[in-house]
């Protein structure tokens, strides 16, 4: 029991770090450097994870890592950076909390993996909560920020659907490391071409980049994958709810973002929708190690049902 509790605490590091990432990006990183911001998040984290799992891709996993890195790292990190800079922390974290629900629907469209009725209900409830959160705010919501959030969900969901179909990958941390490196290497020339040479970072920017790459990416992914191997899938799925909760708490406590009763109700609906979409039953309660190894998912992962059989697979939080 005590050992399980320690694994719960370790795994909880990941969603808390991801939730805080919205605030750190918005408050401490340059708003006009999304390409450099994404590259400097991906490359150091990829190198750290590769040091933990120094294994090379084999065969088809060279081009698969490149493609997944383009989607799950390059595209996703840039869009998430833009969304974090354009939206209030509480709004960005709530919108991105619906990503498992978006993936559920996208997987249905692309792979005919029809979700159960409860999971469709969870998707509708969660999306309704996002709408309530956005439409009842007194402050205007950035349309480019919302577009970036929606695009981030679609791009990453496509990448994770592909990762779920490719089940013969190597160690999950090694696969993630190569995706981060591939995405970072794509971003470097684009950042140099479109944003010029990076400006000399200030002290607080260095600390913020250290947090984003070292804590919110490398450490968070390592903690999350460790939990996936040692805890039941339902437990890990519920821990993922700490992501939007952390974002909302930091936004209200540190950034002075006000939340009225309707916004709080919207957040609760999002959490309820995600909870409805988590695995259930005996298959869902088995350890998530097999699901993690089979899915070979990219950055971050949360167990999610797949198809009418309810077999668990891995899908990402932001």
Backbone torsions as a table, in degrees:
resi	resn	phi	psi	omega
1	UNK	NA	-45.8	-180.0
2	UNK	-64.2	-39.3	178.5
3	UNK	-64.1	-41.5	178.6
4	UNK	-62.8	-40.1	179.3
5	UNK	-63.7	-37.3	177.3
6	UNK	-64.8	-39.2	178.2
7	UNK	-67.8	-34.7	175.7
8	UNK	-62.5	-45.7	179.7
9	UNK	-63.0	-42.1	179.6
10	UNK	-64.3	-44.7	-179.0
11	UNK	-65.1	-33.6	-179.7
12	UNK	-64.9	-19.1	176.4
13	UNK	-56.5	-37.9	-174.0
14	UNK	-65.2	-58.4	-178.3
15	UNK	-64.5	-31.7	176.6
16	UNK	-66.0	-42.5	178.5
17	UNK	-64.2	-41.1	178.2
18	UNK	-65.8	-39.6	178.3
19	UNK	-64.6	-38.8	178.6
20	UNK	-72.0	-21.2	-177.6
21	UNK	-61.2	-34.2	177.8
22	UNK	-60.2	-47.0	-178.2
23	UNK	-65.9	-45.1	-178.8
24	UNK	-61.9	-44.0	-179.5
25	UNK	-63.1	-44.3	-176.5
26	UNK	-69.3	-40.2	-171.2
27	UNK	-89.5	-27.5	-168.5
28	UNK	-123.7	-11.7	-177.9
29	UNK	-106.4	151.3	-177.1
30	UNK	-63.4	132.5	-174.7
31	UNK	-73.2	-24.0	-173.5
32	UNK	-100.2	19.8	-178.8
33	UNK	-130.7	56.7	-178.5
34	UNK	-66.6	-33.9	-179.6
35	UNK	-68.9	-46.0	176.7
36	UNK	-66.1	-38.8	179.2
37	UNK	-60.7	-41.6	179.0
38	UNK	-70.4	-40.6	-179.9
39	UNK	-63.7	-42.0	-178.0
40	UNK	-76.3	-11.0	169.9
41	UNK	-85.0	-42.0	-171.3
42	UNK	-76.0	-49.3	-170.9
43	UNK	-65.5	-51.4	178.7
44	UNK	-60.4	-39.7	179.8
45	UNK	-65.8	-40.2	177.9
46	UNK	-61.7	-41.7	179.0
47	UNK	-65.5	-39.2	178.8
48	UNK	-64.8	-44.8	179.8
49	UNK	-67.6	-35.6	178.2
50	UNK	-66.7	-32.7	175.2
51	UNK	-64.8	-33.1	177.3
52	UNK	-74.7	-34.9	-179.7
53	UNK	-131.0	77.6	-176.2
54	UNK	-76.6	74.7	-180.0
55	UNK	-128.1	139.0	-179.1
56	UNK	-92.1	150.9	172.7
57	UNK	-63.9	157.7	178.8
58	UNK	-128.5	141.1	174.1
59	UNK	57.5	-125.4	-175.9
60	UNK	-65.4	-16.6	-177.5
61	UNK	-72.4	-9.4	171.4
62	UNK	-66.4	-52.7	-179.4
63	UNK	-76.6	-28.6	175.8
64	UNK	-65.1	-42.0	177.7
65	UNK	-61.5	-39.3	179.1
66	UNK	-64.8	-44.8	-179.3
67	UNK	-66.7	-46.1	179.3
68	UNK	-66.2	-34.3	175.5
69	UNK	-64.7	-36.0	177.6
70	UNK	-64.5	-39.9	-178.1
71	UNK	-83.1	-57.1	-170.9
72	UNK	-76.2	-21.5	-177.8
73	UNK	-113.5	-65.3	-174.3
74	UNK	-60.7	-57.9	-178.5
75	UNK	-65.6	-47.0	-175.0
76	UNK	-65.8	-47.0	-177.6
77	UNK	-64.0	-39.8	179.3
78	UNK	-64.8	-48.3	-178.9
79	UNK	-65.0	-38.4	177.8
80	UNK	-65.5	-36.8	176.9
81	UNK	-61.9	-46.6	179.2
82	UNK	-62.0	-44.6	179.8
83	UNK	-62.8	-41.5	-179.6
84	UNK	-64.8	-34.7	-179.8
85	UNK	-78.3	-28.0	-172.3
86	UNK	-94.3	-23.1	-175.7
87	UNK	-113.8	153.2	170.8
88	UNK	-58.5	146.8	-176.5
89	UNK	-55.4	-42.9	-179.4
90	UNK	-65.1	-37.0	-179.9
91	UNK	-71.5	-47.5	-178.5
92	UNK	-59.3	-43.8	-178.1
93	UNK	-68.6	-34.9	178.9
94	UNK	-70.3	-43.4	179.0
95	UNK	-61.8	-47.3	-177.9
96	UNK	-70.3	-19.3	176.6
97	UNK	-64.7	-20.0	179.2
98	UNK	-83.4	3.4	-177.2
99	UNK	-60.8	-38.5	176.3
100	UNK	-61.4	-33.5	179.0
101	UNK	-71.4	-38.8	176.4
102	UNK	-63.3	-39.1	179.4
103	UNK	-66.6	-36.6	178.1
104	UNK	-57.7	-45.9	-179.0
105	UNK	-71.4	-39.3	-179.5
106	UNK	-66.4	-39.8	177.5
107	UNK	-63.0	-34.6	177.1
108	UNK	-63.5	-42.9	-178.5
109	UNK	-70.2	-39.7	-172.0
110	UNK	-89.7	-31.2	-173.8
111	UNK	-121.2	3.2	-178.9
112	UNK	58.9	24.4	175.8
113	UNK	-83.2	86.8	-172.7
114	UNK	-68.2	124.7	-179.8
115	UNK	-77.2	160.5	176.2
116	UNK	-70.7	163.3	-178.4
117	UNK	-60.7	-38.8	179.9
118	UNK	-62.2	-35.8	-178.8
119	UNK	-73.6	-36.1	173.6
120	UNK	-64.6	-39.9	176.6
121	UNK	-62.0	-41.7	177.4
122	UNK	-61.3	-39.2	178.3
123	UNK	-63.0	-44.6	-179.4
124	UNK	-66.2	-41.7	179.0
125	UNK	-63.2	-45.0	-179.4
126	UNK	-64.6	-44.2	179.0
127	UNK	-66.5	-35.0	174.3
128	UNK	-63.1	-37.7	177.0
129	UNK	-64.9	-39.6	176.4
130	UNK	-61.6	-45.8	179.1
131	UNK	-60.8	-42.8	178.6
132	UNK	-63.6	-39.5	179.7
133	UNK	-63.0	-39.2	-174.5
134	UNK	-83.8	-42.9	-170.8
135	UNK	-77.5	-15.2	-177.4
136	UNK	-105.5	7.4	179.0
137	UNK	-77.0	140.6	177.5
138	UNK	-71.8	-35.9	179.8
139	UNK	-80.5	146.6	176.8
140	UNK	-65.7	145.9	178.8
141	UNK	-103.8	132.9	-178.2
142	UNK	-66.5	120.2	176.9
143	UNK	-66.0	-42.2	174.3
144	UNK	-59.6	-36.6	177.5
145	UNK	-65.0	-42.3	177.2
146	UNK	-64.3	-40.7	178.0
147	UNK	-62.5	-40.1	178.1
148	UNK	-64.8	-39.8	177.9
149	UNK	-63.1	-45.8	-179.7
150	UNK	-63.8	-42.7	179.3
151	UNK	-65.2	-37.9	177.9
152	UNK	-61.4	-41.8	178.7
153	UNK	-64.3	-42.0	-178.3
154	UNK	-68.7	-44.5	-178.3
155	UNK	-63.6	-48.7	-178.7
156	UNK	-67.6	-37.3	179.4
157	UNK	-62.5	-41.1	176.6
158	UNK	-61.0	-43.7	179.0
159	UNK	-62.2	-39.7	-177.6
160	UNK	-77.3	-28.8	172.8
161	UNK	-63.5	-43.4	176.9
162	UNK	-62.9	-42.9	179.3
163	UNK	-61.9	-36.2	178.3
164	UNK	-66.7	-27.2	179.0
165	UNK	-81.0	-26.7	-179.5
166	UNK	-95.4	93.9	-170.8
167	UNK	-99.4	5.3	-175.0
168	UNK	-104.3	23.8	-176.0
169	UNK	-75.0	167.3	177.1
170	UNK	-76.3	-160.8	178.2
171	UNK	-50.7	139.2	-173.9
172	UNK	-63.0	-41.5	179.2
173	UNK	-64.5	-40.3	178.4
174	UNK	-64.8	-41.8	177.8
175	UNK	-61.3	-44.1	178.1
176	UNK	-63.2	-41.3	179.7
177	UNK	-59.3	-44.2	-178.6
178	UNK	-70.6	-32.1	174.2
179	UNK	-64.8	-43.2	178.5
180	UNK	-62.7	-43.5	180.0
181	UNK	-66.5	-42.6	179.6
182	UNK	-62.6	-45.6	178.6
183	UNK	-64.6	-40.9	178.7
184	UNK	-63.7	-38.9	179.1
185	UNK	-68.9	-31.1	173.5
186	UNK	-68.2	-38.6	-175.7
187	UNK	-72.8	-30.6	-175.5
188	UNK	-56.4	-55.5	-179.9
189	UNK	-66.1	-32.7	177.6
190	UNK	-65.7	-41.4	178.5
191	UNK	-64.1	-42.6	179.1
192	UNK	-64.7	-38.0	-176.8
193	UNK	-74.8	-41.0	-172.2
194	UNK	-100.3	-23.1	-177.8
195	UNK	-117.7	-1.6	179.4
196	UNK	72.6	-172.4	178.7
197	UNK	-67.0	138.9	179.7
198	UNK	-66.0	140.7	176.5
199	UNK	-70.7	153.6	177.6
200	UNK	-60.8	122.1	-176.4
201	UNK	-71.7	148.1	172.8
202	UNK	-76.4	172.3	179.6
203	UNK	-60.7	-42.9	-178.0
204	UNK	-72.6	-29.7	174.9
205	UNK	-66.7	-38.5	176.6
206	UNK	-61.4	-44.0	178.3
207	UNK	-63.6	-39.7	180.0
208	UNK	-65.8	-43.8	177.5
209	UNK	-63.7	-36.5	176.4
210	UNK	-62.1	-40.5	177.8
211	UNK	-66.1	-48.0	-175.2
212	UNK	-61.9	-45.5	-177.3
213	UNK	-81.0	-45.7	-173.4
214	UNK	-80.4	-41.9	-174.5
215	UNK	-95.5	-55.3	-174.1
216	UNK	-74.7	-11.3	179.0
217	UNK	-118.4	-71.2	-173.7
218	UNK	-63.5	-56.4	-178.1
219	UNK	-64.4	-42.3	-177.9
220	UNK	-63.4	-43.1	179.9
221	UNK	-66.0	-41.4	179.3
222	UNK	-62.6	-43.3	179.1
223	UNK	-65.5	-40.0	-178.0
224	UNK	-66.3	-45.7	-179.4
225	UNK	-67.1	-34.3	176.2
226	UNK	-63.1	-41.8	177.1
227	UNK	-65.0	-38.0	178.8
228	UNK	-60.0	-27.7	-178.0
229	UNK	-86.6	-15.4	-171.0
230	UNK	-126.0	-7.7	-177.9
231	UNK	-120.5	155.4	174.6
232	UNK	-61.9	149.7	-176.9
233	UNK	-60.1	-39.3	179.7
234	UNK	-62.2	-37.9	178.2
235	UNK	-64.2	-45.3	-179.4
236	UNK	-64.6	-39.9	179.2
237	UNK	-61.7	-40.9	178.5
238	UNK	-68.5	-35.8	177.0
239	UNK	-61.9	-30.5	178.1
240	UNK	-60.4	-21.8	178.7
241	UNK	-68.5	-14.9	175.8
242	UNK	-66.5	-19.4	-179.9
243	UNK	-60.7	-62.7	179.3
244	UNK	-66.1	-32.5	178.5
245	UNK	-61.8	-42.1	178.4
246	UNK	-63.9	-44.3	179.2
247	UNK	-60.2	-43.4	-179.4
248	UNK	-67.5	-43.5	-179.1
249	UNK	-63.2	-43.3	178.9
250	UNK	-67.4	-38.5	179.2
251	UNK	-63.2	-40.2	-178.9
252	UNK	-79.9	-39.0	-174.9
253	UNK	-79.5	-40.1	-174.1
254	UNK	-104.4	-33.4	-177.2
255	UNK	-97.8	-1.6	177.0
256	UNK	68.3	29.1	-179.9
257	UNK	-85.8	120.6	-177.8
258	UNK	-82.3	140.2	175.6
259	UNK	-124.0	122.9	176.1
260	UNK	-88.0	179.4	-179.4
261	UNK	-58.4	-38.1	-178.7
262	UNK	-69.2	-37.9	177.2
263	UNK	-65.4	-40.2	177.3
264	UNK	-63.5	-40.8	177.3
265	UNK	-62.7	-38.7	177.5
266	UNK	-63.2	-42.9	177.4
267	UNK	-61.0	-43.5	179.9
268	UNK	-63.9	-35.6	177.0
269	UNK	-65.7	-39.5	177.1
270	UNK	-61.4	-46.6	179.6
271	UNK	-63.4	-38.4	178.2
272	UNK	-65.6	-39.0	179.0
273	UNK	-64.5	-42.8	177.9
274	UNK	-65.2	-39.6	179.0
275	UNK	-64.4	-36.8	177.0
276	UNK	-65.3	-29.5	-177.8
277	UNK	-86.2	-0.9	-179.3
278	UNK	-79.4	161.0	-177.6
279	UNK	-62.7	151.1	178.0
280	UNK	-135.7	161.9	173.7
281	UNK	85.5	-175.2	-174.7
282	UNK	-63.8	-40.1	-178.7
283	UNK	-66.9	-35.8	-178.7
284	UNK	-71.0	-27.7	-176.1
285	UNK	-86.2	-3.4	177.1
286	UNK	-70.6	159.1	-179.7
287	UNK	-56.1	146.4	-173.5
288	UNK	-85.3	4.6	-176.9
289	UNK	-60.6	-45.2	-178.5
290	UNK	-63.9	-38.5	179.1
291	UNK	-65.0	-42.2	-179.0
292	UNK	-65.1	-44.5	-178.9
293	UNK	-66.3	-37.8	-177.4
294	UNK	-70.7	-39.4	-172.7
295	UNK	-78.0	-26.0	-177.0
296	UNK	48.2	50.4	-172.7
297	UNK	-73.9	164.7	178.7
298	UNK	-88.0	-153.0	-173.3
299	UNK	-54.6	114.8	177.7
300	UNK	78.3	147.8	-179.9
301	UNK	-158.1	145.3	175.5
302	UNK	-136.7	133.4	179.6
303	UNK	-61.1	140.2	-179.4
304	UNK	-147.8	144.7	-179.1
305	UNK	-68.2	152.5	178.0
306	UNK	-130.3	111.9	173.6
307	UNK	73.7	177.5	-175.7
308	UNK	-65.8	-21.3	-179.6
309	UNK	-74.0	-18.1	177.3
310	UNK	78.0	16.2	179.4
311	UNK	-67.6	134.0	-175.6
312	UNK	-73.4	144.7	170.3
313	UNK	-144.9	178.6	-168.3
314	UNK	-108.5	129.5	175.2
315	UNK	-133.5	158.6	-164.9
316	UNK	-95.5	143.2	156.1
317	UNK	-88.5	165.0	-179.2
318	UNK	-73.5	NA	NA
